[in-house]
Amino acid sequence: MTTATTPSRQKLGFRTLDDIARFVEPLPVRGATSTGNWTAAQNIGHIAAVIDASIDGFTFSAPVPIRIFATLMRNRFLSKGFKPGIKMPSNAPAAFKPGPETQLDDAVKHLIESIQRAKDKKMASVSPIFGALSHDQWVDMHCRHAEMHFSHIQTA
């Protein structure tokens, strides 16, 4: 994992799900804030929910034009990452939009459990945005997704 700090966001480089776990594990003790629209706990809870769905399946899909564009750009997203500000589909379940009451301890515990499940089982669900992904592509997607969300997290 590589880290470089900027004034409002940090640049992260996760290569494995374990890198993501190592980043979040100390946060309940150290404390964390966020420079983005969501709290640190909401960002972490969102990543956990997406990992769970990559194992268990998604109950929604993005609009067709977004799916076509994302499928064509999939390799770029998986290698170069995501930019902040992408809006979640309006039909996404509430589990993907953690509320402000989400607690940091609970979100970190959920994410660690989700990562362990992803390591124990193959992630093979069809992405509601990118279509069919292999297990290794899911790992890359979760790393890029976490890099974007966690770039807003600042430790106390």
HELIX and SHEET records of a PDB file:
HELIX    1   1 LEU A   17  VAL A   24  1                                   8    
HELIX    2   2 LEU A   27  ARG A   30  1                                   4    
HELIX    3   3 ALA A   40  ASP A   56  1                                  17    
HELIX    4   4 VAL A   64  LYS A   80  1                                  17    
HELIX    5   5 ALA A   94  PHE A   96  5                                   3    
HELIX    6   6 LEU A  104  ASP A  120  1                                  17    
HELIX    7   7 HIS A  135  PHE A  150  1                                  16    
SHEET    1   A 2 THR A   2  THR A   5  0                                        
SHEET    2   A 2 GLN A  10  GLY A  13 -1                                        
SHEET    1   B 2 ALA A  32  SER A  34  0                                        
SHEET    2   B 2 ILE A 153  THR A 155 -1                                        
END                                                                             
